[in-house]
Amino acid sequence: MDKLIERGLLFDFYGELLTEHQQKIYSDAVFNDLSLSELSEEEGISRQGVHDIIKRCDKQLELYEEKLKLVDRFKAIKKNASLIDEIVSADKNMDTASKEKIKGILKSILEEI
């Protein structure tokens, strides 16, 4: 499951950098769980061709992440936002209005990223 989530994040961040053909095959394979046979029939190419495209896309997406680190930054921001939320929720001295305001800001940050 972790591999699927990681592939999804990489595609979300860098998928637009792939060709339309690569995007279609990759998304059908990863998100729609189509088999190599189904994809090869649909695209009119060999199963090996489909396999090669998927592997090439995986490598490209990983290379983009290696250089740009957008997924790592996203995960760090999300983790820190969760920590802030936990701290605010546990603070007995903070008034409810302040807690709600901070939680609203955290929510908007997470929606932006």
C-alpha positions, 0 to 999 in steps of 0.5 A, spaced: 500 500 500 505 504 501 508 503 494 501 505 491 500 511 495 508 514 494 506 512 486 500 517 487 503 522 490 509 522 485 504 522 479 500 528 483 506 532 483 510 531 477 505 527 472 504 533 468 511 533 466 510 526 463 507 526 456 499 525 455 501 518 452 505 516 458 500 519 463 494 515 460 498 509 461 501 510 468 494 512 471 490 507 468 495 502 470 496 505 477 490 508 479 485 504 475 489 497 476 488 495 469 493 489 467 498 489 462 494 485 457 488 490 458 493 496 457 496 493 451 490 491 447 487 498 449 493 502 446 495 497 441 502 496 443 505 490 446 505 488 453 512 489 454 511 496 451 506 497 456 511 495 462 517 499 459 512 505 459 510 504 466 517 503 469 520 509 465 515 513 468 516 510 475 524 512 474 522 519 471 517 521 477 522 518 482 528 522 478 524 529 479 522 527 486 530 526 487 531 533 484 525 537 487 523 534 493 516 536 493 513 530 496 518 530 501 516 537 503 509 536 502 509 530 507 513 535 512 508 540 512 503 535 513 506 532 519 508 539 522 501 541 521 498 535 525 503 536 530 500 543 531 493 541 531 495 536 536 498 541 541 493 546 540 487 540 541 491 538 548 492 545 550 487 546 556 489 554 557 487 556 550 480 559 549 476 555 544 476 561 539 483 561 538 483 554 537 478 554 532 482 560 529 488 556 529 485 549 526 482 554 520 489 556 518 492 549 518 486 547 514 487 552 509 494 551 509 493 543 508 488 545 502 493 549 499 498 544 498 
